[in-house]
Amino acid sequence: MSFVLTEEQLAIARTAKHVVREYLPVTQLRALRDDGDPVGLSPDAWRALAEVGVAGMTIAEQYGGAGLGWRELGLVAEECGHTLAATPLLSTTVLGAGAIELGGSDAHKRDWLPRVSRGDALLAFALDEDTRFAPGDIALTATANAGDFVLDGEKQFVLDGHIADAFVVVATGPDDGLSLFLVPAGAEGVHAERRLMVDSRNAASVRFDQVQVAEADALGPIGGAADIVSLLCDRAAAVLAAEMLGGMCEAFDRTLAYLKERKQFGVVIGSFQALKHRTARMFCEIELTKSIVAAALQALDDGADDAPMLVSTAKARASDSYLLVAAEAIQMHGGIGVTDELDIGLFYKRARVAELSFGDAAYHRDRFACLLGY
């Protein structure tokens, strides 16, 4: 497995860096937060990303996408991490469009994927039902009714759920297996309420109150979609780990710059041995994270048997490393580090939310052990 980027991947990274930093700087996240923006992200910025192929990067070319892999999308996510960019990349491209590609009918794909690729449609993945990530513990039911199904239950932490055009809903089917259904946001009985997270990102509580869905709107086999759900969660965890990598790199770079300019006792504080030791540890953690994130994304592209283990390793490592780097960054900035005036605290908030999304470090260590038979 090679971690050396190809010329095409390097070009993608350069383009992503330019577009993300132009349209989605940290100041844009602050503006969304401070203005109380009801959408919580910039549709214009998302369309700008779509124009350079980001929204449809992993979607097949026949549906208007670029047909690229998860390694390439990870490069984009990493750049988004540098600026704390609020985008529907996870909710729409990775999870929503991914579910339709994996389990949708030809009609689903023709209807939704070109719109996602253009940045004209937003999707949301309705999975979590509690405060902790537990993809195998689903209480929302899909009850058979005259050839169709009735969905009843509630979902929590649905990313971008209050602005989605449709939901991919994970339900427990008639035979207790997992099923996936594509449900329009405007369907009768669907009630979404926005929840602001500590990092100023979008999530929603969504109630599905006796929602009627046709069997034709199932994504994958009824009661047999567990493998699709698992793969979608692995993809989301790996791409999120890549975003977390970008965030920790940015926090580290900003801290290094501060250590080289802040003076105490007539010398820059970066010359203090204790701070050198702490920054060296941060650097090592970041380098380890880079390697395992690249390995996880490549394994997903290759369809490798050990992809789930590598994804869990990457998400656990990214969770630990981002929290360490973000906390150390605040400490090394001193008193100003805990004020809202400085951006560095925003990275810590993002680290906290990202850690718990799609499984924290403890969840993924346990999963890793289970995959090895322990």
C-alpha positions in Angstrom: 0.0 0.0 0.0 1.5 3.3 -1.1 0.9 6.5 0.8 2.5 8.6 -2.0 -0.1 10.8 -3.7 -0.5 10.6 -7.5 -0.3 13.7 -9.6 -4.1 13.7 -9.9 -4.5 13.5 -6.1 -2.0 16.3 -5.6 -4.0 18.4 -8.1 -7.2 17.6 -6.2 -5.6 18.6 -2.9 -4.4 21.9 -4.4 -7.8 22.7 -5.9 -9.6 21.8 -2.6 -7.3 24.0 -0.6 -7.9 27.0 -2.9 -11.7 26.6 -3.0 -12.2 25.8 0.6 -10.0 28.6 1.9 -11.7 31.1 -0.5 -15.3 30.2 0.2 -15.2 28.6 3.6 -12.7 30.3 5.9 -13.1 30.1 9.7 -14.6 33.6 9.5 -17.5 32.1 7.5 -18.3 29.6 10.3 -18.2 32.5 12.8 -20.6 34.5 10.7 -23.1 31.6 10.5 -22.9 31.2 14.2 -23.1 34.9 15.2 -25.8 35.8 12.8 -28.0 32.8 13.9 -28.2 31.6 10.3 -31.3 29.3 10.1 -29.6 27.1 7.5 -26.3 26.7 9.2 -24.2 26.4 6.1 -23.7 28.4 2.9 -25.6 27.0 -0.1 -23.5 29.2 -2.4 -20.2 27.8 -1.0 -21.5 24.2 -1.4 -22.5 24.9 -5.0 -19.0 26.3 -5.6 -17.5 23.1 -4.2 -20.0 21.2 -6.4 -18.7 23.1 -9.5 -15.2 21.7 -8.9 -16.6 18.2 -8.4 -16.6 17.8 -4.7 -20.3 17.1 -4.1 -20.2 14.2 -6.6 -16.6 13.1 -6.2 -17.4 9.5 -5.3 -20.6 9.3 -7.5 -20.4 7.4 -10.7 -19.7 9.4 -13.8 -23.0 8.2 -15.5 -24.8 10.2 -12.8 -22.8 13.4 -13.1 -20.1 12.5 -10.6 -16.4 12.2 -10.9 -16.2 8.5 -10.1 -13.2 9.0 -7.8 -12.4 7.2 -4.6 -12.4 7.7 -0.8 -8.7 8.7 -0.8 -9.5 11.6 -3.0 -12.5 12.6 -1.0 -10.4 12.4 2.2 -8.1 15.0 0.8 -11.0 17.4 0.4 -12.2 16.6 3.9 -8.8 17.3 5.3 -8.8 20.7 3.7 -12.3 21.3 5.2 -10.8 20.5 8.6 -8.2 23.3 8.2 -10.9 25.9 8.1 -13.6 24.2 10.1 -15.8 24.3 7.0 -19.5 23.7 7.6 -20.6 21.6 4.6 -23.0 18.7 3.9 -20.1 16.5 2.7 -20.7 13.8 5.2 -24.5 13.9 5.3 -25.1 14.2 1.6 -22.1 12.9 -0.4 -20.8 10.2 1.9 -24.0 8.9 3.6 -27.0 9.9 1.5 -25.7 9.5 -2.0 -23.6 6.5 -0.8 -26.8 4.7 0.4 -28.5 5.4 -2.9 -25.6 4.1 -4.9 -25.3 1.0 -2.7 -28.9 0.0 -2.4 -31.1 2.3 -4.6 -33.0 1.4 -7.7 -32.1 2.8 -11.1 -34.9 5.3 -10.7 -33.5 6.4 -7.3 -30.1 6.9 -8.8 -31.4 8.8 -11.9 -33.5 11.0 -9.7 -31.1 11.9 -6.9 -27.5 11.4 -7.8 -27.2 14.0 -10.6 -28.9 16.6 -8.3 -26.5 15.8 -5.5 -23.5 16.1 -7.9 -24.7 19.5 -8.9 -25.1 20.6 -5.4 -28.9 21.0 -5.8 -30.1 18.4 -3.3 -29.3 17.7 0.3 -29.7 14.3 2.0 -29.5 13.3 5.6 -28.8 9.9 7.2 -31.1 9.1 10.1 -29.3 6.5 12.2 -28.6 7.5 15.8 -31.3 7.2 18.4 -29.4 7.8 21.6 -26.6 9.9 22.9 -24.0 7.3 21.9 -23.3 5.8 18.5 -24.9 2.4 18.3 -25.7 1.4 14.7 -26.9 -2.1 15.8 -29.3 -0.8 18.4 -32.3 0.5 16.3 -35.8 1.0 17.8 -37.4 2.8 14.9 -39.7 0.2 13.3 -40.8 -0.5 9.8 -44.1 -2.3 10.0 -45.5 -4.0 6.9 -48.9 -2.6 5.8 -50.7 -3.8 2.6 -47.5 -4.3 0.7 -45.9 -1.0 1.9 -44.4 0.0 5.3 -45.1 2.3 8.2 -42.1 4.0 9.9 -42.5 4.9 13.5 -39.8 6.2 15.8 -37.4 9.1 16.5 -33.8 9.8 15.4 -31.2 12.0 17.1 -28.1 13.9 15.8 -29.2 13.7 12.2 -26.6 15.8 10.4 -28.2 18.6 8.4 -31.6 17.0 9.1 -33.5 20.3 9.3 -32.5 21.3 5.7 -32.5 17.9 4.0 -34.7 17.2 0.9 -34.9 13.6 1.9 -33.8 11.2 4.6 -32.1 7.8 4.4 -33.8 6.1 7.4 -32.4 3.1 9.2 -35.2 1.0 10.6 -35.8 -2.4 12.2 -37.7 -4.5 9.7 -40.5 -7.1 10.2 -37.9 -9.8 10.8 -35.8 -7.7 13.2 -33.1 -7.1 10.5 -32.0 -3.6 9.5 -33.7 -1.9 6.5 -33.1 1.4 4.7 -35.8 3.7 3.3 -35.6 6.9 1.3 -38.2 9.3 2.8 -38.9 12.7 1.4 -38.6 15.4 4.0 -42.0 16.7 3.2 -43.7 13.3 3.7 -46.7 13.3 6.1 -45.6 12.5 9.6 -42.0 13.7 9.3 -41.1 16.3 11.9 -37.5 17.7 12.0 -36.3 20.1 14.7 -32.9 21.7 14.5 -30.3 21.2 17.2 -27.2 23.3 17.4 -24.1 21.4 18.6 -21.3 22.9 20.6 -19.2 23.3 17.4 -22.0 25.4 15.8 -22.7 22.6 13.3 -26.1 21.3 12.2 -27.9 18.3 13.6 -31.6 17.6 14.1 -34.0 15.5 16.0 -36.4 13.9 13.5 -39.7 12.2 14.4 -41.2 9.7 12.0 -44.8 9.5 13.1 -46.6 6.7 11.3 -44.9 7.6 8.0 -46.1 5.6 5.0 -43.4 4.5 2.6 -43.6 2.3 -0.5 -41.6 -0.9 -0.7 -40.1 0.6 -3.8 -38.4 3.2 -1.7 -36.3 0.6 0.2 -32.6 0.9 -0.3 -31.4 -2.6 -0.4 -33.2 -5.7 0.8 -35.9 -5.4 3.5 -34.3 -6.7 6.7 -31.0 -7.3 5.0 -29.4 -3.9 4.9 -27.0 -4.3 7.8 -23.9 -4.7 5.6 -24.8 -1.5 3.7 -25.3 0.4 7.0 -21.9 -0.9 8.3 -20.1 0.2 5.1 -21.7 3.6 5.1 -20.6 4.1 8.8 -17.1 3.0 7.9 -16.9 5.5 5.0 -18.2 8.3 7.2 -15.8 7.5 10.1 -12.8 7.4 7.7 -13.8 10.7 5.9 -14.4 12.3 9.3 -11.0 11.1 10.5 -9.5 12.9 7.5 -11.3 16.1 8.4 -10.1 15.7 12.0 -6.5 15.3 10.6 -6.8 18.6 8.8 -8.1 20.3 12.0 -5.3 19.1 14.2 -2.7 20.1 11.6 -4.1 23.6 11.5 -4.3 23.9 15.3 -0.7 22.6 15.5 0.6 25.1 12.8 -1.1 28.0 14.5 0.4 26.9 17.9 3.9 26.7 16.4 3.6 30.1 14.9 2.5 31.5 18.3 5.4 29.8 20.1 7.8 31.5 17.8 6.4 35.0 18.4 5.2 35.1 22.0 8.0 36.2 24.4 8.4 35.7 28.2 11.5 36.7 30.2 12.9 38.3 27.0 12.9 35.1 24.9 10.3 33.3 22.7 8.4 30.7 24.6 9.1 28.1 21.9 12.7 27.9 23.3 11.5 26.5 26.6 12.4 22.8 26.8 9.1 21.7 28.4 7.1 23.2 25.5 9.5 21.6 23.0 8.7 18.2 24.5 5.0 18.8 24.3 5.1 20.0 20.7 7.2 17.0 19.7 4.5 14.7 21.1 1.9 16.6 19.2 3.9 16.2 16.0 4.3 12.5 16.5 0.6 12.0 17.1 -0.2 13.9 13.9 2.2 11.8 11.8 0.8 8.6 13.1 -2.7 9.8 12.3 -1.7 10.8 8.8 -0.5 7.2 8.1 -3.5 5.4 9.5 -6.1 7.7 7.9 -4.4 7.2 4.5 -4.4 3.4 5.1 -8.1 3.4 6.0 -9.2 5.4 3.0 -7.1 3.3 0.6 -8.5 0.1 2.1 -12.0 1.3 1.5 -11.1 2.1 -2.1 -9.5 -1.4 -2.5 -12.4 -3.2 -0.8 -9.8 -4.8 1.5 -11.0 -7.4 4.0 -9.2 -5.5 6.8 -10.9 -2.2 5.9 -13.2 -2.2 9.0 -10.2 -2.7 11.3 -8.2 0.1 9.7 -11.2 2.4 9.8 -11.7 1.8 13.5 -8.0 2.3 14.1 -8.0 5.6 12.2 -11.1 7.0 13.9 -9.7 6.0 17.4 -6.4 7.5 16.6 -7.9 10.7 15.1 -10.2 11.1 18.1 -7.3 10.9 20.6 -4.9 13.0 18.6 -7.3 15.8 17.8 -8.3 16.2 21.4 -4.7 16.2 22.5 -3.5 18.7 20.0 -6.5 21.0 20.4 -6.2 21.0 24.2 -2.5 21.6 24.1 -3.0 24.4 21.6 -5.3 26.2 24.1 -2.8 25.6 26.9 0.1 26.9 25.0 -1.8 30.0 23.9 -2.3 30.8 27.6 -5.2 33.0 28.8 -6.2 34.2 25.3 -6.6 30.6 24.2 -9.8 30.2 26.2 -11.4 33.3 24.8 -13.8 33.4 21.8 -11.6 36.1 20.3 -9.1 33.5 19.2 -10.0 30.8 16.7 -8.0 28.1 18.5 -10.9 27.3 20.9 -13.1 26.5 17.9 -10.9 23.7 17.0 -11.3 22.1 20.4 -15.1 22.4 20.1 -14.9 20.6 16.7 -12.6 18.0 18.1 -15.1 17.2 20.9 -18.1 16.8 18.5 -16.1 14.9 15.9 -14.8 12.5 18.6 -18.3 11.4 19.4 -19.6 11.2 15.8 -19.7 7.8 14.3 -18.1 6.2 17.4 -15.5 7.6 19.8 -12.1 6.1 20.5 -13.5 3.6 23.1 -16.2 2.4 20.7 -13.7 1.8 17.9 -11.1 0.1 20.2 -13.9 -2.3 21.3 -14.9 -2.9 17.7 -11.3 -3.5 16.7 -11.0 -6.1 19.4 -14.3 -7.8 18.4 -13.2 -7.9 14.8 -10.1 -9.8 16.0 -12.3 -12.3 17.9 -11.7 -11.0 21.4 
